[in-house]
């Protein structure tokens, strides 16, 4: 399992649309992908899970992915949130 930590983009507008985009982009990867923020760990392919994180700009998160396309999955999360 690969894990990368980064801060949420400073100008990110985090709403259901952003969460939906992330889940849609991740639907094409086969890896299991999780986001950890604070005490919460959610499946990054779950719209409810991603929305429930209620991320704010500059929040520190960790993204973990396990599978053949783990690097691609992490890059997708970084592109949308980082």
N, C-alpha and C positions, 0 to 999 in steps of 0.2 A: 504494500500500500504506500502510495506517495502522498505526502502532505506538504502544503505550501501555506505560509502565513503572509497576509498583507492587510493593508488598511483599505477600507471602503473609500472610493473616490470622493473627493471633497465636494464636488458639485453634483453628486448623485441625487436624483429625485427618486426616492424609494417608495414605490406604490405597487398596486396590483399589476399594472401594465409592465413594470420592470421585472417583477417576479415572474409574470407569465412569459416574457421574452426569454428569461433564463431557462425556465422549464422547457420551453419549446426548443431552444437550441440544444439542450442536453438530451432531448428525446432521440437524437440521432446517434448518441454514443451508447456503447454497451456496458461500460464500466459502472460500478456502483459509485456514487458521488455523494459526499456529505459535507455540510457546512457547520462549523462550530463557531458560535458567537456567545461569549459569556458562558453561562451554564447550559445553554441549549445546543443540541446536536440534531440536525434535521437532514432528511433525505433531500438533496438538491433537485431531485426530479419530481418532488411533491409541491404543488402550488400552495397548498395550505401550510406546509412546513416552512417554505421559503417566506411566505407572507408573515408567518408568526414570529419570525426573527426581528421584525420591526427595526431593521438596520438604519443607522444614521451615518452621515458623513464622518469619516475618520475612525469609525469603529474598527477594531482589530478583529479579523476573522481568520479561521484556518479552513482550508479546503482539502479534503482527503478523497482520493480516488483509487479504486482497485479494479484492474482489468487491462485488457490489451490496448485500449485507447485512453488510458488514465491521463497521460500528458495533454492530450487534446481536450479532455473534459475540464481539467484544471485551467487551461488557457481560455476556455469559453467563460468560465466563472470570472476569471480575472478581467476579461474583455468587458463583461457586462457590469461588474461591480467595482473593479479595481481602477 
